[in-house]
C-alpha cells in the first residue's frame, strides 16, 4: 500500500484534521472538540444573561423610565466612578466572614453526618438539629446573635456574620453527606466486614468515596448561601466595612447605581464559588453524573 493511502481525507486539501497513531487513538483535534463542547454548554447560559440584560435595559428606558432603576450603562459608569478599590475594600471583609462560616458550617455538618453512621442512635437528634437550623428565621435571630457575640473591632469581620454564614450552609451539607454515605455499595461494605473492619473502616474506605459526589454537590449550593448569610449578618453585625454596610449606605444616599453594582458583583462572586465546586466535582468525582473520565 502506498504512503498516500495513509493520509487522512482532510489532509489532501492541505488542512490538518484528526490524525491517528498506530493503535488508532486520536492525537489531534481533541482540544478542538473539548472547546466546542464547552461552547455548547456555555451558550444557553450566555444567551440567558444577554436576554436578562436586554429586558432590564428595555424596562429602564420605557415603562420604568420614571423610577430609580438604572440602565446597565449607568451601573457600569457607577462602577467606574467607585473604582475597583471600593469593591475590594468591602468585599474582602465579607468574603472572610463567608469563608469562615463556610468552613465551620460544612465541617460541623460532615462531622455530624459521620456520627450518624458511626452511632446510629444519634441520627434522630442530629437530623432534628439540622431541621431546626434550617427553619430558624435568620432575620429574626440576627439581633439576638449580635447581642450575644457583640460588635467586632474596627475593620475586623463580624462574628455574627460568620455564624449566619455557617447556619446558611449547615442543613444542606448534613443532608447531602448523610445521603452520600448511605449510597455506598452494600457488597463493598460486606467485604470490609468480612476482613474484620467495623463501622469506622467502612466509613473511611467505602462510604467516604461514595459520598464525595453528594458532599461536593452540597458544597456547590453552600458557597452562594454562605455569602448571602454573611451579607445578612453585616446589616446588624456592627461592622464599618463590608458589603452589608456598603448596601445600607447606598440605599440611604439613594445611589441606585452603586446598589446595583454591589448586587451584581456579589452575584458574580457567588456564581464563581458555585462554579469552583462544579469544576472540583468534575476533577474529583469524574464517575458521577455519567461522565467518562471527566470529559463530556
C-alpha angles and dihedrals in degrees: 000000000000124000090244090065090064093059115102114242091246091057093062091073093052095258124115118229126162117331127197138219122223090272090057096247116143114249101175133042095035092108091050091051091050091050090049091050091048090050092052091051093047096045098078092049093047091048090050093051092049090049092052092049090049093051090046092051093046092049092048093055098038127026094011097039092116094051130081092256106129124216121244088255090053091052091050090049090050090049090052091047093051093044131213091279091066092057094042091051095053101031094051091064093046092048090053090054093045094049093048092048090045092053095045097043096045094041091053091044094054091045093052092044088055090051089056088062096040097043108024091184089071094057097093093048095046094047091048090053090049093050092047091051089052094049095048111110102235093201091057098047096044094085090047092052091047091054092048098042099032131209119312125238115276111289094007127118118268119252089208091057091049092053092048090049090052092048090049093060103032102085097045094051094045091054094043093049095047093049090046094051090050093051091072117126109263091215091057090049090051090053091055090049093049090055091053100264121146133204093293093055090046090051096049100038103035117006097050092056091046091049097051096091091049094045094048090046089054090049089054089060092040095057096068091036092057091053091049092049092050092051091049091051091053093062090074098011095102094236122149094203128043144080092282098059090039090057092046091052092047090052094047092050092044090236098156095172092057093045091051092044092053091047093050093047090050089050091053092049092049090048090050090054091051091048092048092059091042088057090046089053091054091050100041101033106029090154093064122094095021094290120151111220092333093295117116 
